[in-house]
Every structure is written in structure tokens, then in C-alpha cells.
Amino acid sequence: MYVRGMRLRLAQLYGGLLLYGVSSSLLVLAGLGLDPWDVFHQGLSRTFGLAIGTWAILVGVVVLLFWIPLRQRPGIGTLSNVVLVGGTMDVVLGHVHAPHAMAARIACLACGVFLNGVATGAYIGAGLGPGPRDGLMTGFAARGHSIRVVRTAIEITVLATGWLLGGTVGVGTVVYALAIGPLAHVFVPLFARGRPTPEHALEAV
């Protein structure tokens, strides 16, 4: 029973991470604005070269180094998140061309945001370790800081830096910011498979 349950959780984890990479790619293809971290990744890509997904992996590794002084412990989901999301983005964006029609771009944006919410619920609900960026926020929160303040400060910093480096900030950035919280609030408990979900998990995504 335990083995079967673990297999289901692993399938949910990896399905969620793959979907997260695909949904993030849709936001890039839409060209209407990205979430703060991908604005940063795209800015690094446009300034220094390498693909946006590759930068997502490299930044994820650096963020994990910040876990050490915060005494955060990565799980298999954490390590898989670092590699699989960025890797999936590089594969998708390397083979799919961005649409030109505005209707298609809006469809990519809407699908990307919604599927990102589903993917967030799936990989967090699997309970096998938070993503590196989520763990960074909850690590600071565990030291007595408000997670909302920490999250806002971090995301404003990466958003501003990414924009200065040439990342795309637009209506999609606003739509993502407004929608991802409510979507995660629905899908994280839905995919938790009967396991209690820590309150910070809903606040961190």
C-alpha cells in the first residue's frame, strides 16, 4: 500500500513539474508578460545568452545554496523541480514558435496561467518537497518574518532586476499575479490526497 501510494505521489509530482514547464513556456510564447521569476530568467537570457530554461535551472541551484544558512532541507521534489521545469521549458521553446495573432497569444496566456495553477497544486500537493523558490520564502518566514512581506520583497526584486535586464513585463504579469493565488488555493488542497497542507504552502505559491 505504501509503495503504491508513493508511486502515485511521484507520478503526480513529475506530472505537475512537466506541466509547470509547459505552462511557463506558454506564457513565454504569449509574449504578454511573465511571472516575476521568469521575467528574471528571460532578462538573464537576453543579456548573457543561454536559454531561459537553462537560466531557470542555474538560478534554482543558486537559490538552493541560500537554503543552507536557512537550514532548509530539500526533498526529491525540490531537486526534481530545479532540473525538470527549466529542462521542459527549453524543449518546448526550442520546438514551438510563438504565435503572431493576438487571439492566439491571449489563448496562450490564459492557458498558461490556468495550467500553472494546476501544476502548482499537483507538485506541492504531492508533498515531496517544495520548489527552491518556495523554500527560500518559507525559510525566511520560519525565522520570524511575515511570508507575505518576504514573498513580496523577493518577487519585486527579481521582477525589477529582470525588467532592467530586458525581461518581458506586461498585462500577463498582472494577470498572473492576480490569478495564481486563488488558483493555488483551489488546486493545492485538491491534489493533497488527504494529507494536511501547511498554511504556508498556500501562501508561498
N, C-alpha and C positions, 0 to 999 in steps of 0.2 A: 504493500500500500504506500509506504514511504517512497519507494523507488518510482512508482507510477506518478505520485504527486510531484516529485522533483522533476521528472521528465516533462510534465505539463507546465511547471513553472519555468523551466529552461526554454521550452518551446514558446511560451508567452514572452519571456524576456527577449529572445532573439528575434521573434516576430515583431515585437514592439520596437526594437532598435533598428531593424531593417526599415520598418515603416517610418520611423523618425527620420532616417536618412533620406528616404524618398520624399516625404512631406517637406523637409527642409529644401530639397532640390526644387520642388515645385515653387516655393517662394522665390528662389533664385531665378528660375525660368520666367516667373511673372514679371520681374524687374520693377516692382511697385513698392519695394521696401522690405527689409528683412527684420528678423528679431535681433535684439541688441548684440548677442554673441556672434551671429553670422554677419552682421554689419562689420564687426571687428575682424572676423576671419576673411571676409571679402576685401576689406581695406588692406590687410596684410598681403593678400594675394595680388591685388592690383599694384601695390607698392614694391613688393620684393620678389614677385614671381611665385611659383608653385601653385597648385590648385587649391581652391577654397576648402575642399575636404581634407587635404593634406595639412593645411593650417589648423583646421579643427582638431586633428589628431595631435599636432605638435603643441597647441595651446592646452589641450586636455592633459598632456603629460606634464607641462609646466604647472598647471593648476594642481595636479596631484602632489607635486612637490610641496605645495603650500599646506597640504594635509598633514605633513609630518609634524610641524610645530603645534598644529591644532589637535593632534592625537586622534585623527580620524582614521578609521580602518576601512580600506576598500574591500568590496566583495567582488565576486565573479562578474556581477552586473556592472560594476564600476569599470573594471578593466576592459570588459567587452564593449562598453559604451565608448570608451576612448577610441578604439580601433574601428568598430563596425559602423558607427554613424558617419564619420568622415570618409571611410572607405566606400560606403554606399553612395554618398554624395558624389565622389569622384567618378564612380562608374556611371551613374545616371547622367551627370552633367557632361561626361565625356562622350555620351552616345545620343543624347536628346538635344535638339536645337530649340532655342527659345522662340515662342510664337510671336508674331508681329501684330495680329489682330487684337484690339483691346478687349473684345469679348473673351477671347481665349486666355489672355493674361489675367483678367479678373477671375475666370474659372480656375486657373492655376492657383491664384491667391486664396480663393475661398476653400478649395480642396486642400491646399497646403496647410492652412490654419486649422481646419477641422481635423484632418488626419494627424496633425501634430499633437492635437489634444488627445486623440485616441491612443496614439503611440506613447505619449507621456503616461497615460493611465496604465497601459499594458506593461511597460518596463518597470515603472515604480511599483505597480500592483504585484509584480512577480516577487517582490521582497528579497531580491538577491544583491542588493547594494545600490545606492544612489549614483547618479551621474557625477562626474568630477566637479561640475559647477554647482550642482545642488548640494553636494557635500561640503563645498567651500562655504556656502551660505549658512548651512546648519551648523558647521563647525564654529563659525564666529558667534552664532546665536547661542550655542552651548556655553559660551564664555560670558554670558550675561547681556549680550547685545540684542536689540529687537531685530528679529529676522526680516521684518518689513523694511526697516531702516537699512540693514546690511544689504538686502537684495537690491533696494533702490539705488544705494550708493555704488554698488558694483556694476549694475546694469547701466547706469548713467555714465559711469567712467568708460566702460567698454564701448558703449554706443557713441559717445563723443569722440573717443580715440579712433574708432572705426570710421566715423564720418570724416574726420580730418585726414585719414589715410585714403579716402575715396570710396568707402563702402556706401551702399545704397540705403538712404533713409527716405521714407515716403509714407503714403497712406497705408501701405501694408504693414509698416512698423507700428502704426497706431492701431490698426485692426487687430494685429497680433497681441499687442499689449492689453487691449480691452477684452479679447475673447479667450486667451489661453487660461486665465484664472478660472472662469466659470466652466470651461470645458474640462479642465483638470479636476475640478470639484465634483464633476459628474463621473468621469471615467476612472479616476484613481480608486475610489471605493468599489466601483463596478467590477474592476479587474483584480481586486484584492483577494478574491476567492476565500472569503470568510475570515481572513486574517485581519486583526485590528490594524488600522492605518494610523500612524502617528500624525498628530495635528500638523507638525512642521512639514510633513510630506506634501500636504495640500498647499501650504503657504510657499513652499520653496520652488514649485514648478512655475 
